[in-house]
């Protein structure tokens, strides 16, 4: 028997065209070798504390670089108890389950059915003798069906769901990173406010002593009422700053409790001072090409590109033919005893080929998927640019933090020197107590600014780890 292969080649080309293609080009990201046109500082020193920036790997628990056991414990507990992370984990499980459910479309479907019905017929209705008859009809069958994924539509839908699950996975990693960074930044903010309140109280005490001396000088005729009023205004201005600082401290403490997944009145929440933290001596810098592969937000945007690409492929596949095969075997009888007998066997085989000819909505659906891909590609490019900008900003901030702290430290050294000289002159009777208090007030004002500068340097170090994407994604159960 001679076989005719004339249809083989066109059929093979048709099936190959169905299963391949439906791909859109990923957006090109320009090769970037540095974060800023300015040179990145490699060594930053302030108050004798040196901080280096060099290439290296970021630890999974990067917050331990700040040397605070209280911070480490708080973040560890928050990662277990945070409702925000619980919601992100549940969303991830949902996306993974939807992806697994879609995998069923790649396999045949097999169903078993068992049925029973009681029927009554009347032969006289059709002109037959015998009158009415009532009987039972029992059915037992197994059916199988399979739709061939010639166009790759099912696989593309499964690919889209898997990419969306990946997106949720990166969202969870980003939420973990943000939570750890927010807790560290809030703890440093609490430490700053605690230090500033203490310094402000000392400053208020000093200025109250200055006011008392000025009033005494007025009584003795050595000062004017104008000086007293000016000093009173300065004292009350200093006193008025304290409630605002206390309010900020209360807000910061409440925020810290919220981030830790605890109510605001939790008594076990730790309190932080700047002495609880150590400035990380080395900050590991990732090159831009590695940053785009590690930052959770960029990876999440890339996952959405894959999902949009797969959605486009699934929409395009709807225009191709679809072949479905089905088979059923079972038994049918009037009694239970005869249901599985040899004479009760029934079976059927069916096949179907469907070629869409006209469906006005198919083209629009494909266009919508293409637009979704374009939006995902634009968002991806924006995520990359946003990440590069954040790194450039934090590198600039770290450099200027060190410069500002160095300048304040130099000013503080001068103020302390002036205070020491004034104290010596006061001991020798060459300076008044008022002059000593004035020198002390100037030194305390610089201390207030020093506290803010030290906290800013620590906070920007936290921002550096966050901008770098933190450690690589670890098991969410850890």
Secondary structure, DSSP 4 states (H G I P E B T S, - for coil): -----HHHHHHHHHHHHHHS----PPPP------S-SSPPPSEEEETTEEEEEEE-PPPTTGGGGG--HHHHHHHHHHHHH-HHHHHHHHHHHHHHHHHHHHGGGGS-EEEEEEEEEEEEEEGGGGT-SS-EEEEEEEEEEEEEEEEE-TTSHHHHHHHHHHHHHHHHHHHHHHHHHHHHHHHHHHHHHHHHHHHHHHHHHHHHHHHHHHHHHHHHHHHTTSS-HHHHHHHHHHHHHHHHHHHHHHHHHHHHHHHHHHHTT--TT-TT-----GGG----SEEEEPPHHHHHHH-HHHHHHHHHHHHHHHHHHHHHHTTS-EEEEEEEEEEEESSTTTTTSGGGEEEEEEEEEE-----HHHHHHHHHHHHHHHHHHHHHHHHHHHHHHHHHHHHHHHHHHHHHHHHHHHHHHHHHHHHHHHHHHHHTTSS-HHHHHHHHHHHHHHHHHHHHHHHHHHHHHHHHHHHTT-SPP--TT-
